[in-house]
Amino acid sequence: MNGIELCATGCSLPTRRVTNDDMAKLVDTSDEWIRSRTGIGERLFCQGGETTTDLAIGAARDALERSGVPVSQVGTCIVATMTPDWASPATACLVAQELGLAQDIPCFDLSAACTGFVYGLRVAQGLLTPERPYGIVVGAEALSRVLDFTDRTTCVLFGDGAGAVVVHGVPDPPLHAVLGSVGDLGALNLAGGNTARETYLRMNGKEVFRFAVQTIPTCIRRVLDEAHASLEDVDWVVCHQANERIIDAAVRRLGASPTRFYKNMERYGNTGAASIPIALDELVRQGMLRSGMQVLCVGFGGGLTWGGALIPYRHQKRS
């Protein structure tokens, strides 16, 4: 398989809606302060027994049902997450079991922070076969479980949710994608394993902002150069939904039209690896991403990681 195409999307969101005014009751902040600096107005948090695994299963099932693809043709399941419920078993294994996928296919979690979904697209492309040409790629996070609700620099930014896609391996066109990383412990980190004295997410906002604004245009240009295409050939650019100011600054650096860049952080905040697939699902449900269109997905986040992939959407009608 030389390439992949999106053939269905899915989404699963928690039930608790938390507005900026709600956050102002916890830390010294305000709706105006948060909106003006991030574009975020509200976010969704897990409550009660809701888990990352639940969200991942819900999104994957939604995408699979909407694709009409039989489970016998699914060749891999990948879940991008930095907030799994378990170090082992992998969230992807639990998703595969719940969906009834074959037991002789690779299923695993992928940790690349907010770029995880884009990494997952590239990895899935390499695992699909003519016998099982479909794959499920999920981004799922329960970031509210690792937030320090005394730290206004981080707790107001993040939300929970999951998005998923079913991809179809195709011989042509090839998948145009670039991936990268820069080892940096200080920009954004979440302790785990034997090092964990606390499990709060920590971030140097200024450093991440600077990295993202520089990286997004470079990543987009590299993907387009590889595809011998221009932004005019792309119907939608879906960046990781971290901060409206980051995307706006990247658009200005590119000299591009902002109308091609989809944004939904106002409703969900930063949902980590889930942000790009949630946005893709919104575009499809709203009839804005239609069969035959090209979408450029761009991720950036902790690691520091970054990546971009130009991928066609070709909806397959359910049988």
NORHU-V132744 format. One line per field, one symbol per residue. ss: DSSP state (~ for helix, > for strand, _ for the rest). A space follows every 10 residues. Layout:
ss=???
This chain:
ss=__>>>>>>>> >>___>>>>~ ~~~~______ ~~~~~~~~__ _>>>>_____ _~~~~~~~~~ ~~~~~~~___ ~~~>>>>>>> __________ ~~~~~~~~~_ _____>>>>> __~~~~~~~~ ~~~~~~~___ ___>>>>>>> >>~~~~____ _~~~~__>_> >>>>>>>>>> _____>>>>> >>>>___>>> __~~~_____ >>>_~~~~~~ ~~~~~~~~~~ ~~~~~~~___ ~~~__>>>>_ ___~~~~~~~ ~~~~___~~~ >___~~~~_> _~~~~~~~~~ ~~~~~_____ ___>>>>>>> >_>>>>>>>> >>>______
